[in-house]
Amino acid sequence: MANHYLIAPQRLTPRNSHNIVGDLYTLPRYWSPIIMSDEFLLALETKLDRLILLTHRLQQENAELKARESEWQRERVRLIEKNELARTRVEAMITHLKSLDTE
């Protein structure tokens, strides 16, 4: 036969809105105990383990994406500077050619 566990969830009291943590003998009237089987708890534990792994994987992926974004931002700045230098050189060449044309 499977073991069952009595879980008493924390609720807010209607009077003073403080968390109640009571033992099984002093449970407030409006609490409804939840009975969970070993199988249910095992399934819940498995789901939590998967969520923890997924969280770690997503945190790692997020860190990698932020690093790549930072790299792309640096590349963008470098390309803008290179483009500005090329524009300056082309403008200088055009000015020089115009001055040769007028002579």
trRosetta pair geometry for C-beta under 8 A, 3 or more apart (Angstrom, degrees):
i j d omega theta_ij theta_ji phi_ij phi_ji
2 37 4.8 22 137 -159 141 106
2 38 4.9 -140 -161 20 99 104
2 39 6.5 -49 -132 -11 148 95
3 37 7.3 132 79 -155 50 56
3 38 5.1 77 50 -51 87 107
4 35 5.0 2 -179 -174 120 103
4 36 6.8 148 -157 71 67 36
4 37 5.8 -37 -99 -95 74 57
5 35 7.2 152 70 -153 42 54
5 36 5.1 -24 57 61 95 90
5 41 6.8 54 20 -57 135 139
6 24 6.6 59 105 -108 144 121
6 33 5.2 -15 -163 -174 95 130
6 34 7.6 136 -158 69 47 46
6 35 6.2 -24 -97 -98 61 71
7 33 6.9 141 66 -165 45 73
7 34 4.7 -30 64 66 101 97
7 35 7.8 173 18 -88 81 22
7 36 6.0 29 -9 -2 123 117
8 22 6.8 -88 140 67 155 82
8 24 7.1 -167 -38 -92 136 63
8 27 5.9 -131 -129 -111 138 115
8 31 5.9 22 -156 173 95 143
8 33 5.7 -42 -89 -108 73 82
8 34 8.0 172 -83 21 27 78
9 31 7.1 -180 55 -147 75 99
9 34 6.8 54 -29 -2 102 120
10 19 5.3 -3 -173 -158 122 104
10 20 6.7 166 -149 62 71 61
10 21 6.4 -23 -105 -82 102 77
11 20 6.4 -13 62 40 70 109
11 28 7.6 -113 62 57 121 134
11 30 7.0 -121 104 102 159 104
11 31 6.2 -165 11 -94 133 85
12 17 5.1 -1 -172 -139 116 60
12 18 7.5 134 -146 56 70 19
12 19 6.9 -52 -97 -90 59 50
12 20 7.8 141 -131 -2 17 92
13 16 5.5 16 80 45 124 73
13 17 6.4 -121 61 -60 73 19
13 18 6.0 1 21 49 115 68
13 20 5.7 99 -54 -43 98 117
13 28 7.2 -168 -107 -97 89 164
14 30 7.7 74 -22 10 113 162
20 28 6.0 12 146 -18 167 129
20 31 8.0 -122 92 -60 133 127
22 25 8.0 -127 161 66 100 52
22 26 4.3 -127 -166 93 117 91
22 27 5.3 165 95 -91 132 42
22 28 6.5 152 -2 -20 152 75
22 31 7.8 -149 46 -11 125 159
23 26 5.7 62 51 28 74 94
23 27 7.8 -98 94 -50 35 71
24 27 6.3 -13 -153 -34 34 110
27 31 4.9 -107 179 61 104 136
27 33 7.0 -39 -138 -57 164 102
28 31 5.2 103 65 -12 80 103
36 40 4.7 -125 -166 86 86 130
36 41 5.4 98 140 -55 122 91
36 44 7.8 -23 -165 -5 140 143
37 40 4.7 100 53 5 76 101
37 41 7.0 -144 95 -2 41 86
38 41 5.8 -59 -148 41 31 108
38 42 6.1 33 154 -21 67 107
39 42 5.7 -53 -146 36 29 112
39 43 6.3 29 154 -18 64 106
40 43 5.8 -55 -149 37 30 110
40 44 6.2 31 152 -19 65 108
41 44 5.5 -53 -145 38 33 114
41 45 6.2 37 154 -22 66 104
42 45 5.6 -51 -146 35 30 113
42 46 6.4 34 153 -21 63 104
43 46 5.6 -52 -149 34 31 114
43 47 6.5 31 152 -18 64 104
44 47 5.7 -54 -149 36 32 110
44 48 6.3 31 153 -18 65 106
45 48 5.7 -55 -147 37 31 111
45 49 6.3 35 153 -21 65 104
46 49 5.7 -52 -149 34 30 112
46 50 6.5 30 152 -17 63 104
47 50 5.7 -53 -150 36 33 112
47 51 6.4 34 151 -19 66 105
48 51 5.5 -53 -147 37 34 112
48 52 6.3 37 153 -22 66 103
49 52 5.7 -52 -148 34 31 112
49 53 6.5 30 153 -16 64 105
50 53 5.7 -55 -149 38 32 110
50 54 6.2 32 153 -19 66 108
51 54 5.6 -54 -144 39 31 112
51 55 6.2 37 154 -24 65 104
52 55 5.6 -52 -148 33 29 114
52 56 6.6 28 153 -16 63 104
53 56 5.8 -55 -150 36 32 109
53 57 6.3 30 153 -17 66 107
54 57 5.7 -55 -146 39 31 111
54 58 6.1 28 157 -17 67 108
55 58 5.9 -57 -144 39 27 107
55 59 6.3 30 155 -21 64 106
56 59 5.7 -54 -147 35 30 112
56 60 6.4 29 154 -17 64 105
57 60 5.8 -56 -151 37 31 110
57 61 6.2 30 152 -17 66 108
58 61 5.5 -52 -142 40 34 112
58 62 6.1 40 155 -24 65 105
59 62 5.6 -52 -146 35 29 114
59 63 6.5 31 153 -20 62 103
60 63 5.8 -53 -151 34 31 111
60 64 6.5 30 151 -17 64 105
61 64 5.6 -55 -149 38 33 112
61 65 6.3 33 153 -19 67 106
62 65 5.7 -54 -146 37 31 111
62 66 6.3 32 155 -19 64 105
63 66 5.8 -54 -148 36 30 111
63 67 6.5 32 152 -20 63 105
64 67 5.7 -54 -150 35 32 112
64 68 6.4 30 152 -16 65 105
65 68 5.7 -53 -146 39 33 110
65 69 6.2 38 152 -23 66 104
66 69 5.5 -49 -145 34 33 114
66 70 6.4 36 154 -20 63 103
67 70 5.7 -53 -151 35 31 112
67 71 6.5 33 149 -19 63 105
68 71 5.4 -53 -149 36 35 114
68 72 6.3 36 152 -19 67 103
69 72 5.7 -54 -148 37 32 110
69 73 6.3 36 152 -22 65 104
70 73 5.6 -51 -148 33 32 114
70 74 6.6 33 152 -17 64 102
71 74 5.8 -53 -152 35 32 110
71 75 6.4 32 150 -18 65 106
72 75 5.5 -53 -146 38 34 114
72 76 6.2 41 152 -26 66 103
73 76 5.5 -48 -148 31 31 116
73 77 6.7 33 153 -18 63 102
74 77 5.8 -52 -152 34 33 111
74 78 6.4 33 151 -18 65 106
75 78 5.6 -55 -149 38 33 113
75 79 6.2 30 154 -18 67 107
76 79 5.8 -57 -147 38 29 108
76 80 6.3 31 154 -20 65 105
77 80 5.8 -53 -148 35 30 112
77 81 6.5 30 154 -17 64 105
78 81 5.9 -57 -152 37 30 110
78 82 6.3 30 151 -19 65 108
79 82 5.4 -52 -143 38 34 113
79 83 6.1 38 155 -22 66 105
80 83 5.6 -53 -146 36 30 113
80 84 6.4 32 153 -20 63 105
81 84 5.7 -53 -148 36 31 112
81 85 6.5 33 152 -20 64 104
82 85 5.7 -52 -150 35 32 112
82 86 6.5 31 151 -18 64 105
83 86 5.7 -54 -148 37 32 111
83 87 6.3 35 152 -21 65 105
84 87 5.6 -51 -146 35 32 114
84 88 6.4 35 153 -21 64 104
85 88 5.7 -53 -150 34 31 112
85 89 6.5 30 153 -18 64 106
86 89 5.7 -56 -149 37 33 111
86 90 6.3 31 154 -19 67 105
87 90 5.8 -54 -146 36 30 109
87 91 6.3 30 155 -17 64 107
88 91 5.9 -56 -148 38 29 110
88 92 6.4 31 152 -21 63 106
89 92 5.6 -54 -149 35 31 113
89 93 6.4 32 152 -20 65 103
90 93 5.6 -53 -149 35 33 111
90 94 6.4 34 152 -20 66 104
91 94 5.7 -51 -146 35 33 112
91 95 6.3 34 154 -18 64 105
92 95 5.7 -54 -149 37 31 112
92 96 6.3 32 152 -20 64 107
93 96 5.5 -55 -147 38 32 113
93 97 6.3 31 155 -18 66 105
94 97 5.8 -54 -146 38 30 109
94 98 6.3 32 154 -19 64 105
95 98 5.8 -54 -148 36 30 112
95 99 6.5 29 153 -19 63 106
96 99 5.8 -56 -151 35 31 110
96 100 6.6 31 151 -19 65 104
97 100 5.6 -52 -149 34 36 111
97 101 6.3 39 152 -24 66 106
98 101 5.5 -53 -148 32 34 116
98 102 6.5 28 157 -16 66 105
99 102 6.1 -54 -146 36 32 107
99 103 6.9 40 154 -30 61 104
100 103 5.9 -54 -155 23 33 115
